[in-house]
Amino acid sequence: MTQTTPLAEAAGLPLWRRPQTLLFLMAAAMPVAFATWSALLNNFVIEVADFDGSDIGWLHTVREIPGFLAIGVIFVIRFVREQALAALSLLLLGVATAVTAWFPTLGGIMVITLLSSIGFHYYETVNQSLQLQWFDKAEAPKKLGLMLSVGSAATLVAYGLIVVLWDPLGLTYNIVYMAAGGFTALVAIFVLFAYPQFEAPNPQLKKFVLRRRYWLFYLLQFMAGARRQIFVVFAGFMMVERFGYDVHQVTGLFLITLLCNMLFAPLIGRAVARFGERRALLFEYAGLVTVFTLYGGIYFFGWGVAVAATLYVVDNLLFAMALALKTYFQKIASPGDIAPTAAVAFTINHIAAVFLPAGLGYLWLVSPAAVFVMAACMAAGSFGVALLIPRHPEPGRETVIARFNAAAPAE
């Protein structure tokens, strides 16, 4: 674990010990715990803890607090290498997921959710930084798309086992959480000790970084975080509350989503590389306006479960295009800014997440349709803001209006 290898020399290592293999291995391990937790959550809290819309809103508010505090990564990486921190965070996520069913009360679920969320958000923050440092700009969109596909494939296996074995083996929440969390924890221990510590060529600043020229990236991160919370918290909850989905039905819907992600995520990465970040994000946001508007229509017009399930799958595919926001930042960032800005961006992304789920939980009790209409408005705002992204972003050309402040054109 203490061996250090410059990134330029990593090509001489066996394939399984190279940095990109490490990233792909962690990309497969993380969603097994997190996605299994998510798939069972709505049924678990309704059947075991008798949650209502307000309770689920508060739970997700608690879950997002570590995301809001992800800026603390800047302090932690002064003492712990980013690669080691990623593995330790993955270990915490796995262990906390494994014991979730041991605490079947509102208070217990919130505490264990907070711990697993610390692991998830710190892992995601550092992992995003490592991806942008270890992938060059030309290959980043394609590699990020492949990583999404690998994560979907690993989760597909886990969900498939749940769907096939839940009823025949009489599986319980405890068994499934223990298996999924335990797998992620074991992988985390393996990567912590099996890989050398890779040294990127550009040392990262280990202090708070907030640059004016990144303002568009910050704004898009804030809007994406607010919009994403509505889907994460309420789309799955709707399938259980309104349409009475059982565990195997919720997981089956997730399986369909994962199959689509496996097929289309690499294509999305190639599309971003070919057409650019602006076009990709504009397509995503226009699609999300449509999807969220139709979600609201389920309550206005009484559309059935088939419409809701289709929208859920399309929604997930559109969110996969958010990798374009990562590569947009990679193109405009100074090399040493990647790690601290990843932490700042995660905090910005979660500003709304701290209060929005709880507040919208109360609105959900009055009008679920209004929650989705609000999300559609947020997506429309994101579309307008994304028009400011240049066709070819780079330092000095962060926005289309940068040409008024610099000699080089913005597009």
C-alpha positions in Angstrom: 0.0 0.0 0.0 3.0 2.3 0.6 4.7 1.8 -2.8 4.5 4.8 -5.0 4.5 4.6 -8.8 4.5 7.6 -11.2 1.5 7.5 -13.5 3.8 7.6 -16.5 5.4 4.3 -15.4 2.1 2.5 -14.7 2.0 1.1 -18.3 4.8 -1.3 -17.3 2.6 -2.9 -14.6 0.5 -6.0 -15.2 -2.9 -5.0 -16.7 -4.8 -5.8 -13.5 -2.5 -3.5 -11.4 -2.8 -0.4 -13.7 -4.6 2.8 -12.5 -7.4 2.6 -15.1 -8.1 -1.0 -14.0 -8.3 0.2 -10.4 -10.8 2.9 -11.4 -12.9 0.3 -13.3 -12.8 -2.1 -10.3 -14.0 0.5 -7.9 -16.7 1.6 -10.5 -18.0 -1.9 -10.4 -17.9 -2.3 -6.6 -19.5 1.0 -5.5 -22.9 0.6 -7.1 -23.4 -2.9 -5.8 -23.8 -1.5 -2.3 -25.3 1.9 -3.1 -27.7 0.7 -5.8 -28.9 -2.3 -3.7 -29.5 0.1 -0.8 -31.5 2.3 -3.1 -33.5 -0.5 -4.7 -34.7 -1.9 -1.3 -35.0 1.4 0.5 -38.5 2.5 -0.4 -40.0 -0.9 0.4 -37.9 -1.3 3.5 -38.8 2.0 5.1 -42.5 1.7 4.2 -42.9 -1.9 5.4 -40.6 -1.9 8.4 -40.5 1.7 9.6 -43.9 3.0 8.3 -42.4 6.0 6.5 -44.6 8.6 4.7 -43.6 11.3 2.2 -42.3 13.6 4.9 -40.2 10.9 6.5 -38.6 9.9 3.2 -37.9 13.6 2.5 -36.1 14.0 5.9 -34.1 10.8 5.4 -32.8 12.0 2.1 -32.0 15.4 3.6 -29.8 13.6 6.2 -28.3 11.5 3.4 -27.2 14.6 1.5 -25.5 16.3 4.5 -22.2 14.6 3.8 -22.4 15.7 0.2 -22.8 19.3 1.3 -19.7 18.8 3.5 -17.7 17.1 0.8 -15.5 20.2 0.8 -13.9 18.6 3.9 -12.1 16.3 1.4 -9.7 19.2 0.8 -8.6 19.0 4.5 -8.4 15.1 4.5 -6.2 14.8 1.4 -3.5 16.8 3.3 -3.0 13.7 5.4 -4.4 10.8 3.2 -3.6 10.2 -0.4 -6.7 10.6 -2.7 -6.4 6.9 -3.9 -6.3 5.6 -0.3 -9.2 7.9 0.7 -11.3 6.5 -2.2 -10.7 2.9 -0.9 -11.4 3.8 2.7 -14.6 5.7 1.8 -15.7 2.7 -0.3 -15.1 0.5 2.7 -17.3 2.7 5.0 -20.0 2.6 2.4 -19.9 -1.2 2.2 -19.9 -1.8 6.0 -22.7 0.7 6.6 -24.8 -0.8 3.9 -24.3 -4.3 5.3 -25.8 -3.4 8.7 -28.7 -1.2 7.4 -31.4 -3.7 8.4 -30.1 -3.9 11.9 -31.6 -0.5 12.7 -35.3 -0.7 11.6 -36.4 2.6 13.2 -36.6 6.2 11.9 -33.6 7.2 14.1 -31.6 4.1 13.4 -32.1 4.3 9.6 -31.1 8.0 9.6 -27.8 7.3 11.6 -26.7 4.4 9.4 -27.7 6.3 6.3 -25.6 9.2 7.4 -22.6 6.9 7.8 -23.0 5.2 4.4 -23.5 8.6 2.8 -20.2 9.8 4.2 -18.5 6.9 2.5 -20.5 7.4 -0.8 -19.9 11.1 -1.1 -16.3 11.1 -0.1 -15.7 8.2 -2.5 -17.5 10.0 -5.4 -15.6 13.3 -4.7 -12.2 11.7 -4.8 -13.0 9.2 -7.6 -14.1 12.1 -9.9 -10.8 13.8 -9.2 -8.8 10.7 -10.0 -10.7 10.1 -13.2 -10.0 13.6 -14.5 -6.3 13.4 -13.5 -5.7 9.8 -14.8 -7.7 10.1 -18.1 -6.4 12.5 -20.8 -8.9 14.9 -22.3 -9.2 13.1 -25.6 -10.2 9.8 -24.1 -12.1 11.0 -21.0 -15.7 11.0 -22.4 -15.3 7.5 -23.8 -13.7 6.1 -20.7 -16.3 7.7 -18.4 -19.0 6.2 -20.6 -17.4 2.8 -20.2 -17.2 3.2 -16.5 -20.9 3.9 -16.3 -21.5 0.8 -18.3 -19.2 -1.3 -16.0 -21.1 0.0 -12.9 -24.4 -0.8 -14.5 -23.2 -4.3 -15.4 -22.1 -5.1 -11.8 -25.4 -3.7 -10.4 -27.3 -5.7 -13.0 -25.8 -8.9 -11.6 -26.8 -7.9 -8.0 -30.3 -6.9 -9.0 -30.8 -10.0 -11.1 -30.0 -12.2 -8.1 -32.5 -10.2 -6.1 -35.3 -10.6 -8.7 -34.6 -14.3 -9.2 -33.9 -15.4 -5.7 -36.1 -13.1 -3.5 -39.2 -15.2 -3.4 -37.7 -18.8 -4.0 -35.2 -18.4 -1.2 -37.2 -16.2 1.0 -34.6 -13.5 1.1 -34.8 -10.8 3.7 -33.6 -7.2 3.8 -30.9 -8.2 6.2 -29.5 -10.9 3.9 -29.4 -8.8 0.8 -27.9 -5.7 2.6 -25.3 -7.9 4.2 -24.3 -9.6 0.9 -24.2 -6.4 -1.2 -22.4 -4.3 1.5 -20.0 -7.1 2.3 -19.0 -7.5 -1.4 -18.2 -3.8 -1.7 -16.3 -3.8 1.6 -14.1 -6.8 0.5 -13.3 -5.1 -2.9 -12.3 -1.9 -1.0 -9.9 -3.9 1.2 -8.4 -5.5 -1.9 -7.8 -2.3 -3.7 -6.4 -0.7 -0.6 -3.6 -3.2 -0.4 -3.2 -4.7 -3.9 -2.3 -1.5 -5.8 0.7 0.9 -5.5 -0.1 4.5 -4.9 -0.1 6.2 -8.3 1.5 9.6 -8.5 -0.2 12.0 -11.0 2.1 14.4 -12.9 0.3 17.5 -11.7 0.3 18.0 -7.9 -3.1 19.0 -6.6 -3.7 22.1 -4.5 -4.7 21.1 -1.0 -6.6 24.3 -0.1 -10.0 25.8 -0.8 -10.3 26.8 -4.5 -13.1 29.0 -5.8 -12.3 30.7 -9.1 -14.4 33.3 -10.9 -13.7 31.7 -14.3 -15.4 28.5 -13.1 -18.7 30.2 -12.3 -20.7 28.5 -15.1 -19.5 25.1 -13.9 -20.5 25.9 -10.3 -24.0 27.1 -11.4 -24.7 24.0 -13.5 -23.6 21.9 -10.6 -26.0 23.6 -8.2 -28.9 23.3 -10.6 -28.1 19.6 -11.4 -28.0 18.8 -7.7 -31.4 20.4 -7.0 -33.0 18.7 -10.0 -31.5 15.3 -9.4 -32.8 15.2 -5.8 -36.4 15.3 -7.0 -35.8 12.2 -9.2 -33.8 10.3 -6.6 -36.2 10.9 -3.7 -39.6 10.9 -5.3 -39.6 8.9 -8.6 -38.9 5.6 -7.0 -41.2 6.5 -4.0 -44.0 7.1 -6.4 -43.7 3.6 -7.9 -44.2 2.1 -4.5 -46.7 4.5 -3.0 -49.0 5.1 -6.0 -48.6 1.9 -8.0 -47.8 -0.6 -5.1 -44.6 -2.0 -6.5 -43.1 -4.9 -4.5 -39.3 -5.4 -4.0 -38.9 -7.6 -7.0 -40.9 -5.2 -9.2 -38.8 -2.2 -8.1 -35.7 -4.2 -8.7 -37.0 -5.4 -12.1 -37.5 -1.8 -13.1 -33.9 -1.1 -12.0 -32.7 -4.0 -14.1 -34.3 -2.6 -17.2 -32.6 0.7 -16.5 -29.3 -1.0 -16.0 -29.5 -2.9 -19.3 -30.2 0.3 -21.1 -27.3 2.0 -19.4 -25.0 -0.8 -20.3 -25.9 -0.5 -23.9 -26.1 3.3 -24.2 -23.5 4.7 -21.7 -20.5 4.0 -24.0 -22.4 5.5 -26.9 -23.2 8.6 -24.8 -19.5 8.9 -24.0 -18.7 8.8 -27.8 -21.5 11.3 -28.5 -20.0 13.7 -26.0 -16.6 13.3 -27.6 -18.0 13.9 -31.1 -20.6 16.6 -30.6 -19.2 18.4 -27.5 -20.4 19.1 -24.0 -22.8 21.9 -24.9 -24.9 19.9 -27.3 -24.9 16.9 -25.0 -26.1 18.9 -22.0 -28.7 20.8 -24.0 -30.1 17.5 -25.2 -30.2 16.2 -21.6 -31.9 19.2 -20.2 -34.5 19.4 -23.0 -35.3 15.7 -22.4 -35.6 16.2 -18.7 -38.1 19.0 -19.2 -40.2 16.6 -21.2 -39.9 13.7 -18.7 -40.7 15.7 -15.6 -43.6 17.3 -17.2 -45.0 13.9 -18.1 -44.4 12.7 -14.5 -46.7 15.5 -13.4 -49.2 14.3 -16.1 -49.4 10.9 -14.3 -51.3 12.7 -11.5 -53.2 15.1 -13.6 -54.4 12.6 -16.2 -54.2 9.3 -14.3 -51.7 7.6 -16.7 -50.9 4.1 -15.7 -47.8 2.3 -14.4 -46.4 1.6 -17.9 -46.0 5.3 -18.6 -44.4 5.8 -15.2 -42.0 2.9 -15.7 -41.0 4.1 -19.2 -40.3 7.6 -17.9 -38.2 6.2 -15.1 -35.9 4.4 -17.6 -35.7 7.4 -19.9 -34.9 9.7 -17.0 -32.0 7.5 -15.9 -30.6 7.5 -19.5 -30.7 11.3 -19.7 -28.9 11.7 -16.4 -26.1 9.5 -17.7 -25.3 12.4 -20.1 -24.2 14.4 -17.1 -20.7 13.0 -17.7 -20.4 15.9 -20.1 -20.4 18.3 -17.2 -17.2 16.5 -15.9 -15.4 16.7 -19.2 -16.4 20.4 -19.6 -14.7 21.1 -16.3 -11.7 19.0 -17.3 -11.2 21.1 -20.4 -11.4 24.5 -18.6 -9.5 23.6 -15.4 -5.9 24.3 -14.4 -4.4 20.8 -13.8 -3.7 21.5 -10.1 -7.3 22.6 -9.5 -9.0 19.3 -10.2 -9.0 17.7 -6.7 -10.0 20.9 -4.7 -12.6 21.9 -7.2 -14.1 18.4 -7.3 -14.7 18.8 -3.5 -16.1 22.3 -4.0 -18.4 21.2 -6.8 -19.8 18.3 -4.7 -20.6 20.8 -2.0 -22.3 23.1 -4.4 -24.2 20.2 -6.0 -25.6 19.4 -2.6 -26.6 22.8 -1.3 -30.2 22.3 -2.4 -30.1 18.6 -1.5 -29.8 19.5 2.2 -33.2 21.3 2.4 -35.0 20.4 -0.8 -36.1 16.8 0.0 -37.5 17.7 3.4 -39.3 20.7 2.0 -40.7 18.9 -1.0 -41.7 16.0 1.2 -44.4 18.3 2.7 -45.4 19.5 -0.7 -45.7 15.9 -1.8 -48.3 15.3 0.8 -50.4 18.1 -0.8 -49.6 17.7 -4.5 -47.1 15.1 -5.9 -47.6 16.6 -9.4 -46.4 20.0 -8.2 -43.1 18.4 -7.2 -42.4 17.2 -10.7 -43.6 20.4 -12.3 -41.0 22.2 -10.2 -38.3 19.8 -11.5 -39.3 20.5 -15.1 -38.9 24.3 -14.4 -35.4 23.6 -13.0 -34.5 21.6 -16.1 -35.7 24.4 -18.3 -33.4 26.8 -16.3 -30.5 24.5 -16.8 -31.1 24.4 -20.6 -30.9 28.2 -20.7 -27.7 28.3 -18.7 -26.1 25.6 -20.7 -26.4 27.8 -23.8 -23.4 29.7 -22.4 -21.1 26.7 -22.8 -18.7 27.2 -25.7 -18.4 24.6 -28.5 -14.8 24.1 -27.7 -14.2 25.1 -24.0 -10.7 25.6 -22.7 -8.9 27.9 -20.2 -9.8 31.5 -21.2 -12.8 30.2 -23.1 -15.0 28.9 -20.3 -18.2 30.6 -21.5 -19.4 32.1 -24.8 -19.2 35.6 -23.2 -15.5 35.1 -22.4 -14.7 36.7 -25.7 -15.6 40.0 -24.2 -13.0 39.6 -21.6 -10.2 37.8 -23.6 -8.6 38.1 -27.0 -9.4 34.5 -27.9 -13.0 33.8 -29.2 -15.3 31.8 -27.0 -16.5 29.6 -29.8 
